[in-house]
């Protein structure tokens, strides 16, 4: 069941429905967005909120894409290393004599 949660972004309240188990994540996301939008706005209190929101969204999307790319590169490195280790292990197992019991 979804419950309404009030989040405050750039001194404006937004009522958002979310599941109880997602509440903490929503509040954390709103806090992050508020921080980013405040950084972008800086001292210019007259800046258009829609422009600030778009810039914050672009910055966060860019960071997300960079994070995904870094994760994909790490996964590729892990896969390569696991392949190397499997080949070494296969070689060692093939070279070792089989003991009979």
C-alpha positions in Angstrom: 0.0 0.0 0.0 1.4 3.4 -0.9 1.5 6.2 1.6 2.0 9.9 0.8 5.4 11.3 1.7 6.2 15.0 1.8 9.6 15.9 0.5 11.0 19.4 0.3 13.1 20.5 -2.7 14.2 24.1 -3.0 11.8 25.3 -0.3 8.8 23.7 -2.0 6.9 20.8 -0.7 5.9 17.9 -2.9 3.6 15.1 -1.8 4.6 11.8 -3.4 3.0 8.4 -3.0 5.4 5.6 -2.4 5.5 2.2 -0.8 6.4 2.1 2.9 9.6 0.1 2.2 10.7 2.7 -0.4 10.2 5.7 1.8 13.8 6.0 3.0 15.1 5.8 -0.5 12.7 8.5 -1.7 13.6 10.8 1.1 17.3 10.3 0.4 16.8 10.9 -3.3 14.9 14.1 -2.6 17.6 15.2 -0.2 20.3 14.6 -2.9 18.3 16.4 -5.5 17.7 19.3 -3.2 21.4 19.6 -2.5 22.3 19.5 -6.2 19.7 22.0 -7.2 20.9 24.4 -4.4 24.4 24.0 -5.7 23.4 24.8 -9.2 21.2 27.8 -8.1 24.0 29.1 -6.0 23.3 32.7 -4.8 20.9 33.4 -7.7 17.5 33.1 -6.0 15.8 34.3 -9.2 17.0 31.4 -11.4 14.1 29.5 -13.0 13.4 26.3 -11.1 12.7 24.4 -14.3 16.2 25.2 -15.6 17.8 24.3 -12.3 15.8 21.0 -12.3 16.9 20.1 -15.8 20.6 20.9 -15.1 20.4 18.8 -11.9 18.8 15.9 -13.8 21.4 16.1 -16.5 24.2 16.0 -13.9 22.7 13.1 -12.1 22.0 11.2 -15.3 25.6 11.8 -16.4 26.9 10.4 -13.1 24.6 7.4 -13.4 25.9 6.6 -16.9 29.5 7.0 -15.7 28.8 4.6 -12.8 27.2 2.1 -15.1 30.2 2.3 -17.5 32.6 1.8 -14.7 30.6 -1.2 -13.4 30.6 -2.7 -16.8 34.3 -2.3 -17.2 34.9 -3.9 -13.7 32.6 -6.8 -14.6 34.6 -7.3 -17.9 37.9 -7.3 -16.0 36.5 -9.8 -13.5 35.2 -12.1 -16.3 38.6 -12.0 -18.0 40.4 -12.7 -14.8 38.1 -15.6 -14.0 38.6 -17.0 -17.5 42.4 -16.9 -17.0 42.1 -18.6 -13.6 39.8 -21.3 -15.0 42.3 -22.0 -17.9 45.1 -22.3 -15.4 43.1 -24.6 -13.2 42.1 -26.7 -16.2 45.8 -26.9 -17.2 46.8 -27.9 -13.7 44.1 -30.5 -13.4 44.9 -32.0 -16.8 48.7 -32.2 -16.0 48.3 -33.8 -12.6 48.1 -37.6 -12.4 44.8 -39.1 -11.3 45.1 -41.0 -8.2 43.2 -44.3 -8.0 41.5 -45.4 -4.8 
